[in-house]
Amino acid sequence: MRSLPIQQPLKLMAFVALTLLVVSCSTSRPTGRTAQQGNVIRAQPGLDINRAHKDGAPWWDVDVSRIPDAVPTLHTGPYKANPYTVLGKTYFPLSDSSTYAQTGTASWYGTKFHGQNTANGEVYDLYGMSAAHKTLPLPSYVRVTNLDNNRTVILRVNDRGPFYSDRIIDLSYAAAKKLGYAEIGTARVKVEGIDPAQYWAQRGKPAPLMLDQPQVASNPPLRQQAPAPVITASAGTIEQWTPPPQQHAAPVSPVAIDAKKNVSGQASGLFLQVGAFANPDAAELLRSKLSGMVRAPVFVSSIARNQQTLYRVRLGPVDTPGEAQQLQNSVRSANLGSPSVVTSDQ
C-alpha cells in the first residue's frame, strides 16, 4: 500500500488546529445578554467585554437620544490656546473659534480614555457631549454635522487631538453614536464654531453663565505610564506636550445602588429628573457628578417598565418652582443634562 506524502498529514494537523482556534474564539465573545448583579444588561453585538487593551465602546447599550447636546456657555476664565508641540509637530491654536469652519473626517474615542484628564484638566466622559481638536481654543463650542445623514450635535471642545491621522476632530463615544457613525468608526463631517453670545441672541435669550465649572480631576487617574508634564507657556514659548499613552483606562467596576439613595417616592414636593438609564453604573456616575455641584438631595430611583429596569437620577424634593428653575439652569450650564420637573408619583 502506498504511503501518504508528508504534506498531507501536515495539512490535516493544520486543519485540526484551525478548527480548535475557531471554536475557542467563538466561545470568548459575549452573548446577547449578560447578567450583572441580578440585572440584565444588553451587550452590543460583536463587542468583547474582556478586550481591556483596546479602545472602543462600552459593552452595554446606551440610549444616546436621552443625552442632551452641550449648552454653549459664556466662559469667564482663561482659555488654553498656547502653541504646543506633539510628536515633533508644532500647533498654533486659534484665539477665537466663532468663525471656524472646516470639512473633513471625524473619529471618536471611548473606553480607553474614560475618566482620564483632558488637555485642559477636565475629566473625559465617554457619555458626555465633548470633542478633541488640535487648534480650537479650550474650551469652545462647535456644531458638528454628519454630511452622510445630516445629523447634527453641539459639543464642548475640551481636549487635544487627534494626532495620529489626518482626521480633523475626535468626538466622544456618545456624540459619535448620536451622529450615527460609532459602529463604522469615522464619518465625513462639517465642523462649525459657535459664539455663545450670538447663539443665544438668535434665540432671543440671554446667554447662561457657568454656575459650576465642569468636573476637573483633582488627582490624575492611575496609569501604567505617566504622561510628560505639561509646561505652562508664557508669551512666546511653546509647550512640549505628549498625548496620553496608548493604554486602556481603569475598567469600570459594577456599582451597587445604595438602598438609602433609592428613595421610595413617598416624599412630597417637586423633583427634577436628570436622566434614566438601563445601566445602573451610568446612573450612579451621573448621581456622583450631581452630588458634587448641587445642594439639593440627589438619588437614584429604580422602576420596572416594559420588562426592563430603569434607573432614574433625580434631584429633590424642592419647595418652589423658582428653586427648581435654578437647579435646572445649573445642571444645564454644567452640561450634565436637561432636567424635567416631575412629582413623586411619576
Secondary structure, 3 states (H helix, E strand, C coil): CCCCCCHHHHHHHHHHHHHHHHHHHHHHCCCCEEEECCEEEEECCCCCCCCCCCCCCCCECCCHHHCCCCCCCECCCCCECCCEEECCEEECCCCCCCCCEEEEEEEEECCCCCCCECCCCEECCCCCCEEECCCCCECEEEEEEECCCCCEEEEEEEECCCCCCCCCEEEEHHHHHHHCCCCCCCEEEEEEEECHHHHHHCCCCCCCECCCCCCECCCCCCCCCCCCCCCCCCCCCCEECCCCCCCCCCCCCCCCCCCCCCCCCCCCCEEEEEEEECCHHHHHHHHHHHHCCCCCCEEEEEEEECCEEEEEEEEEEECCHHHHHHHHHHHHHCCCCCCEEEECCC
